[in-house]
Amino acid sequence: MKTRLYILLLCCIATLPLSAQLRLQMSERWEAHLHELSHSFTSRDSRGSTDYFVGLHTGQYSGTHHLFGLSVEGGWSAHLTNMPRVSNLPGGGAVGMHLLYEYQYSGLLFQTGFGAAFQQCTNTIADTLIYHPDMLDTWSSINPVPFTLKHHFYGRTDQSRTIYGQIPVYVGSYILGTQGVGYYLLGIKINYAFTGSTRIRLTGSTSGLYEYYIGEWVEMDNHGFRKDVPIERNEKQIPLKIELLGHAEMGYEMSTFRGLNYYRNSKLGQTDARYRIGAYVDMGLLNNLAGSKLPFYDTPDQTIYDFPTYQMNHAFGSKDAAYSWMRNIFVGVRLTVLFGLPVKQRCILCESRRKFGI
């Protein structure tokens, strides 16, 4: 229910700026801003019969544009959680690629598309002690000796590898100034985990606590006491829900533009390309854990000394996570390339060479 409300709210926010009255007011303010900045951007160098105009492509940043392209992104990622004994660090990395459509009306940007992302993330797990009391040592030649069997698990890391399908929905604006063209985008990204795997690595030791002998017995293989045994488990992906990521991005845009116009009987070709580099943050808005009945640790009574039989599952894929939450965070750099459909519009101060007398 919450997911539907978030999507409905986003659709309302996205369509609000597109109302006719607001579009007209925005267009008028934007055109005035472009006209004001054009004087700061313009430089002219006359060499013989050629003028060089280098400055703000006002035809590219006014009116309506339909843009198509792709983006690649990558950076640091982590599973943030309040689960006891589970650390958010060290995290890991993630990369993604998306096919995009962007609608531009003057300074307003609306962007959507679809794509995929790969995430590899690690969480450090605190040391764990498990005790089995009322054990009997039958090696005694007189009477069985009672003791407590101690399991010590340490150096544990839970790693997940996940491939997500993603649908971004962003709104934003250009930021124009005398130093160049910036932009920002805000919105959500629907994030669905459709495949993945987990890997658990840790070290285990067993020892015996003997009250009768006053002490702890270690490294006695004939008693089943072993030290520093490496353990590894490889399992299926963590059970996850469809996730909503809040997205915030800001960056710089470089572009090439030449409008479909005539200048002194010489036709100029049509090009419209945008190249962006920006920093972004994606943050989970809701709990992402779907729940599980699998144990965090399980040392079967019938094979209590046998490390290969111990069952261990990723922390987020165990029943211990039932009353905890987990949210993803992604922080990195995004590169975007967009190409505009041909449109007829005036081209002011386009970067081009124009020869007189033609």
N, C-alpha and C positions, 0 to 999 in steps of 0.2 A: 504494500500500500504506500509506504514511504517513497519507494522508487518511482511510482507513478506520479506522486505529487511533485517530486523534484523535476521530472521530465516536463510536466504540465507547466510548472512555474518557469522553467527555462524557455519554453515555447512562447509564453506570454511576454517575457522580457525581450526575447529576440525579435518579436513582431512589433513591439511597441514603437521603436524608432522609425518604422517604415510607414507610419500613418502619413497621410498626404500633407497635413498642415505642418507636422514636424519636419518632414522631408524638405518642404519649401523653405522653412526658416533656417534649417541647417545648411541648405545649398547657398542661400544668400550670405550667411555669415562666412561660409567656407570660401566662396568666391572673393569676398572682400579681403580675407586673410591671404589668399594666394596673390591678389593684386598688390597688397602691401609688401609681401616678401619678395616679389619679382624684382624690385629695385635692388635688393641686397644680393640676390643671386647673380645678377647679370654682369657679365664682363664682355668687352668687345675689343678685338684686336684686328685692325685693318692691315692687310698685306696685299698691296697691288689691287686687284679687282675682287678679292675674296674677303668676306667678313666671317669671323668665327664667333658663334653665339654659344656660350657655355653657361648653363644656369638651371633653374628650376623648370622641370617639364610640366608646366601648368595644365596642358591638355591631358596629361596622364593622371593628374590628381583632382580632376573636376569631372562632374557628370557621372554617368553610369558605366561601369565596366563589369564584364563577366570574365573571370580568370580561372584557369585550370592548371594544375601542376602537381608536384609531389614534395614531400618533406622527409628528411631523415633526422633522427634525434638520438641522443645517447648521453649517459651520465651515470651518476651514483644513484643507488636505490636501496631501500631497506623496508623490512617488515616492522612497523611500529606496533607495540603491544603493551598491555598492562598485565600479561600473564606472569605469575610469580616464577622466579628462578630463570626467566628467559630474558636475555639482554637484547636490546634493539641493534646492537653493533656486533660484528663489523659491517653488516650490510653486504652490498655487492654492486652489480652493474646491470644496466638495461639498455637495449637498443630497439629502435622502432622505425617503421617506414609507413607513410600514408599517401594515398591518392586524394587530391583535394579539389574542391570547388570553392571559389570565393566570389562573393558579390560585393562590389564597391559602389557606394553612392556618395560622391564628394568625399568627405573624410571618414564616413562610416564603413566598417568592414564586417561582413558576416561570412564565416568560414565553416565548412563541414566536409565530410568525406568518409573514408574507411581505410583501415590498415591493420597492421599486426605489430606486436612487440614481443621481444624475448627478454626474460628477466632471470638472473641467477643471483640468489640472495642467501646469506648465511646469518644465523643467530647463534650466539654463544649461550650454552646452558650451564647453570651453576652445578657444582659438585653435589652428588646425591649419595646418601647412606641408607642402606636397607638392612634391617636386622631380622634374623630368624631365630627366635629364642627356643628353648626347650629341645635343643638338639642333643643327641647322645653320641659320644665318641666310643665306638665298639672296639677300638684297637687295644684298649686296656685288657690285660690278661686276667684281671681280677673282676672288676665290675665296670659296666659302661659309665663313662664320665660325662656329666652334663656340661654343655657349653652353648654359647650364642654364636651363630654364624653371621659374619659381617660382610656385606657387599659394599664396595666403594667404587663408584663410577665418577670419572673426572676427565677433564680435557674434552668435553663433548661439544660438538658443533652440529647443528641441524641445517642442512643446505637444501634449497628448493630450486628447481628449474621449471619455469612455466612459460608457455606460449599463449599470448592473449590475442583475441580479436578486439578491435577498438573502433569506436565511432566518435569522432570529435565534433562538438558543436560550440563554436566560439563567436563572440561579438567583440568589436574593438574599434580602434580609430588610429589614424595617422597622427604623428606629432611632428609638425613642421617648424623649422627654425633656420637661422642663418648658417648653422653648421651642418645641415643635412636633413634627411628624412628619417624619423623614427616611427615606431608603431608599438601598440600594445594590444593584447588579446586576452579576454577573460571568458570563462565558460566551464563546461563539463566535458568529460570524456567517459563514454560507456566502455567498461573494461570487462571482457568475458574470458575466463581461463578455460580453454578447451582441451589442453593436453599438458603434460609435464611429468616430473619425477622428483623423488627426494633421495638424499643420501645422508646417513647419520654416521658420524665417526666419533669414537670415544675410546677410553682405556678403562679396564676393569681390574679390580683386585678383590680376592676373598681372603679372610682370615678368621681365626677362632678366638673368642673371648672366654677364657677358662677362669671361673671364680675359684675352682678347686686348686689350681696351680698358680693363681694370682698373676695373670699376664695375658698378652695377646700373642698367639702363635701365627707366624707368617711363613710363606714359601715352604710349605710342606705338602708336596704333591700327593703323597700317599694318603693324606687327610683331605685332599681336595682344596688345599689352600694355595692359591696362585697369585702372583704379583705382576702388574703391568701387562695385562693381556690386551692386545689391540682388538677392537670390535668394530665392524662396519655393517651397515644395513642399507640396502637399496630397495626402495619401494615406489609405489605409484604416487601421483601428484596429491597435493593437499586438497581436501574438499573445500571449494570456495564458492561463494555466491557471485552473482553479477555485481560488479563494483561500480560505483560512481566516483570519479576522480574530479576534484576541483582543479581547474587549470588557470595559471597566470603566466603571462609571457610578455617580455619587452625586449626590443632589439632595434636594429638599424637596417635600413633598406637601401640598396643600390639598384639602379634601373637603367634600361635603355628604352627609348621611345622615339618614334617618328610617325606622326599622324598621317592619315590618308588625305592629303591636301595638295593644292597647287601653289607654287611660289614663283612668280614671274615666268609663267608659261612652262615651268619645269615641275614635273610630277615627283613628289616624294613618296617613297614606299611606306608600308605600314609595318611597324614592329612595336611590341609592348611586352617587355619582360621585366620581372621583378626578382631580385636576388636578396634574400633576407638572412641575417644571422641574429639569433636572439637567445637569451637565457630564459629557461622555463622552470616551473615547479608544478608537479602534479601531486595532489594530496587526497587520500581516500576520505570520503565524507561519512561513510557508514561502516559498521562492522562487516568484515569480509568473510568471516569463518562460517562454514555451513554446518559444523557439528560432526562428531564421530563417536563411536562406542569402543574404539580401539584403545588399549592401555598405553600410557606413557612409558612405563617399565613393567615387565612381568618376568619374574623368576619362578618357573614352575616347580612345585614342591617335589615332584617325582624325579626331576633332573636338576636339582638345586646347585650342583657343582659344575654343571656342563654349560659353559659360556655360549656355545653355538645354539642352544635351545632358548636362550633368553630372547623374549620378544620386546622390541623397541620400535616406536613409531615417532615420526616427526611431531614435535611439540604441538603444532597447530592442527595436526591430524589425529590428536588423541582426545579422550574424554576429559582430560585434565583442563582442556581449553574451553569447556562448556560455559563457564561463567566469566570468560575473558573476551577481549576484542582484539582484532588485528586490522590495521589499515596500512596500505602501501603508500610510500612516498618516493617520488622520482625528482631528481634535481639534475639539470644538465643543459646542454646546448642543442639548439634546433636550427637546422639549415633548410630553407624553403626556396623553391624556384616556381614561379607562376608565369603563365603566358596568357595574354588577353586576346579575346576575339576581336576581329577587325571592326572598328567603329569610325564613323565620320564625325570629326569634331575639329575645332580650331586647335592649332599647335603653336603655342607661344614659347619662345626661347628654347626651342628644341636644340639639342646638341647636334649640329650638322654644319656642313659647308655650303654656302649659297653664293653662287657666282652672279654678278650683276651683268646686265646687258644680254641675257638669254631670252 
